[in-house]
Amino acid sequence: MTGLNLPSLKNQLVERRERLEESLKNVPDPEKLFDLLQQVDAALKRIDTGSYGICDVCHDPIETERLIMDPLLTVCLDHLNNYQKKALEQDLELAIKIQRNLLPQNNLNVNGWNLNYYYSPAGAVSGDFCDFIKLNDESVLFALGDVSGKGISASLMMSHLHALMRSLLSFNLPVNEIVTRANRLFCESTLSTHYATMVFGKAKNDGQVELCIAGHNPPLLVNNGNVQSLQATGIPVGLFSQSEYDLINIDLKKGSSLILYTDGLTEASLNELEYGEERLKEHLLSSSGLTGENLLNSIVSAQKAFVKESPRFDDITISVITKN
């Protein structure tokens, strides 16, 4: 009914209930914790009786993304009280601000590399993420990904994964090992309903690029008038904690580009006809010789021209990495 993995959710609620009971023994004023414990018990009862995720007022389903954020909810958005509505508005404003601040510098030039991105959430916040990180040796790490789901819950998971990736950089690990460890940490710290596809790579001084593709849309390599799809080197992050990821190496010659994108670009449609990867490839073939920034702008313009005024249902993020 809610699209949630209820057995997994129940297990997590049971575990949290046990921790609450332990906390009750050690706090001087346990009244608030008793109230929280009652809410957890009520949620567990709703799961057992099949009424979990149903609004107490209108009896329609509660929004899935809100239940993922707070599994104790009992009313849908339409039946929040004034205080709850105000708090939700403030949370959304903060989420928008945090997400915008996570975006990297655009049109970044580092030691012969030019990195550009386009970021367009379908709503106020997005489950897409993009990052460029300049290292001390003048190489550049780059990431682009898409967390499952939409709205605030997806944006929170995106921020969480972004922080995990950043926290691992100090260990100076290979690209694929960073993704392997981020996957394990992400699995251990989120609900099983969440996963993310992503591309994580390193552009080195000699034109070599190390690339790890975790179940993501195939990056496209534009080189000498040819367009090549690069296939995944592992499954999406967050599915299985013991997953490992391989590494591929590509050589970007002067004027070559690597295009990364989320599925909002290719799955956008006009009258149920998708823009698709093949149209994107055809556009790239006809756009050789453009600078990274101009190539990115042409990709966005071509897709918009195809879908016209069709409604947007998904976030779009594109990165173009060019060797000058």
N, C-alpha and C positions, 0 to 999 in steps of 0.2 A: 504493500500500500504506500509506504513512504519512500521506497527505493533504497532503504538502508539495509545493511547486513545486521539484522536484529540479533542473531546468536552472538556475534562478535560484540555488539553494543551491550548486550546483557552481561557478558563476561567482564567487560570493562567497568560497567556500573557496579557489579558485585565486588570487583577489586577495589574500586574507589570507596565503596561502603565500608569495607574492612579497614581501610586507612582512616576513614572518618571515626570509626569506633575506637581505634588506637589513639587518635588525637583527642577524643573526649576525655581520656584518662589524664591528659597532661595540660589542659588549658584551664585557667582560673574561672572563666565565665563561659560555660559550654552551651548556653541557651541558643545562640545562633547556629551552632553546629547541630544541635538536636533538630532544629527546624530543617536544616539542610538534609539531615539523615532521613527525616520523614518524606522529603521530596524525592530522594533516591528510592526509598521503599515504594512510594506511589508510582514512580516510573517503572520499576521492576514489575509491579502488579499489573500495570497497563500492558506491558510486553506479554506477560503470561496470559492475560485475558483477551488479547488481540485488539485492544483499543488504543495501543500506543500510536502517537503521531496524529491523533484526531483532536481537533479543536473542541474544548469544553463548551463553547458558546454556540457555534454554528454546525459543529460536527463534520466539517470538511477537513481534508488533510492539512496539517501544518507544513509549511515550506521545508523541504528536505535540507536545504543548506543551513537553515536556522537550527534545525535539530542536530545537525553535525556539530555546529558551534556550541550549542547548549542542549544536551539530551534531556533536560528536565522541563522543557517548555510544555505548556498545556493549552496555549491559544495561538491562533494564526495572526498574521500581520493586521488583518482587518479588525481584530478585537483586542488590540493592545490598549491599555489605558493611557491617559495623557502623559504620565510620567515615563512609561515604557517607550512611547513614541519619541519623546524628546531625547531619551537616552540613546535610542537607536539612531536618530539623526546625528547626534554628536559622534557616535561610534563610526558612522559612515564617513563623516567629514574627516575624522582622524585617519581612517583607513585610506582615503583618497590622498591625503597629504603624505602619509608614510610611503605609499606606493610610488608616488611621483618622485619622492626624494631618493628612492632606490635606483632610479634609472641612471645610467652612466652618462658621461659626456658624449655628445654626438659629434660626428665628423672628426674623430680622433685620429691623429697622425703620429705614428711611433716607428721610427727607424725603418722607413720604407713601406710601412703598412698604413692603410687608410680604412677606418672602421666607421660605418654609418648604420643607423637603425631607424625604423618607423614603428611606432607603438600606438595602437588605436583600440582601446577597450570598447566592447559593445555596450557596456553599462557604465556605472560610476567607477567601478573597480574591476580588476582583471585577474585571471588566473595565469596569464602569460608572464614570462619574465625574460629579461635581457640584461647582460652585463659585459663590460669590457674592463679588464684590469691590467694596467701597465706594471710590469715587473722591473726589478732593479737591473736586470741584464738586458733591458730594452726589448725583451719579448713581450707578447701580449696574450693573456688568457681571455677567452670569450665564452659566453654561455647564452643559450636561448632555449626556452622550454615552455611547457604548457601543462598546468596542473588540472587534473580531472575536475569537472564540475564548473559552476559559474558563481558569480556574485561574491559576497563577502567571505564565505567559507573558503572558496578557491583562492581569493586574494591572501587570506591569512596563511594558507598552506604554501602559497607561492613565497611569501615573505619568510616563512620558516625554512623552506628549502634553500632559498637564497642565502640565508644566514648560515646554514649548515655548510654550504659550498665555500663561503668566505672563511669560515672558521678553520677549514682544513688546509688552507693555502700555506700556513706557516710551517707545515710539516714537509714542504718541498717534495711532494709525492708526484709520481707520474700521473698524467691526465686520467687514465682509466682507473687508477687506484683511488683517486679522489672521488670519482663517481661510485666506485664500489663501496667505499666507506660512507659516502653520503646516503647511498641506498640503504645500508644497514641502519644508520641512525634515523633515517626517515621512517623506515618500517617500525622501528622500536618506539617512535614517539608520536605516531598518528594512528587514526582509525584505519582499519583495513579497507575501507571504501575509498581511500585516497591513494592516488598514484600520479606520476608525472612522466611525460615524455620529455626528452631534452637532448641537446647537443652541447658538448663541452669540449673545447679545444685550446690549443696553444700555437700561436703563430711565432715562429722562431726567426732569428736574425738571418739565417741562410735561405729563407724562402720556404722552408719545410713547415708543414702544419701537422701536428698530432691531433687526432680527432677521435672522440668517443661518442657514439650515437645510440642513446638509450631509447629504443622503440619509437623514435621520432620520425616525422616526415623526412624523406631522403633529402639531405642537402644537395645542392646542385653546383657542380664545378664547371665554370665557364673558362675554357682554355683553348687558345688558337682557333676560335670559331666553332668549337665543339661544346656541347653541354652533356655532362655526365652525372648520373644519379649515384649517390653514395649510400650504400645500404647499411642498415643498423648493425651495430657491434654488440648489442645486448638488449634485454627487455626493458620496459619502462621501470623507472625508479619507484620503489614502494610496493611492489608486488610480492617479492620474496626476499627475506633479509639476507640469505646466503648467495644471492646472485653475484656473478662476477662479470666484468666487462672487458672486452678486447679493445685494442688500439689499432687504428690505421694511420698511415703516414701518406701525405700527399705533397706534391711539389708545386707551388704556385710560382709560375714565371711572371716576369714583368707584364702588367696589363691583365693578368688573370684575376678572376673573382670567385669567391665562395659565397653562395646565397643560402641563408638559413631562414626558415619561415615556419609559422604555426599553421595549423590546418584551417584557420579562419580565412586565410588567403585563397587556398585552392578549393575549399568546400563551399565558398559563397556561390550563390546560384541565381539565375534568371529564369523564371518559369520552370523551376525544377531541373534546369540544365546547369551543372556545376562548371565553374571556371576551369578547375582541374590542373593537374601537373603538366599535361601535354601542352596546354595553351601557354602556361608559364614558360615551358622550355622553348616553344616557338617564339615567344616574345624575346627571350634572352638571346636566341640565335640572330634575331634581327636588330639587336641593340649592342652588338660588339663595338668596342672602341670607346664607350662612354666611361667617364670617371665614376668612381664608386657612388658619389652622392647623386649624380645624374642618373645612373643606372637604377638606384633605389627609387628615385622619383618616377622614373618611367615604368617600373614594375607596379607601383601604386596606381598611377594614372591608367595603365592598361587594364588593370583589374576593375577599377571603378567604371571605366567606360563599358566594360562587358556587363556588369551587374546593374548598371544604371541606378534607378531609385529603389531597387529591391531592398526590403528590410534586412537589417543586420541581426544575426543571431549569435555570432561568435566574435571573440577578440581576434585581432590581427597584429602580429608582430613579425617584422622582417629585419634581418641583418645582412649587410653586404660588406664583405671583407675583401679588400683589393690589395694586390701587390703593385706598388708604384715603380 
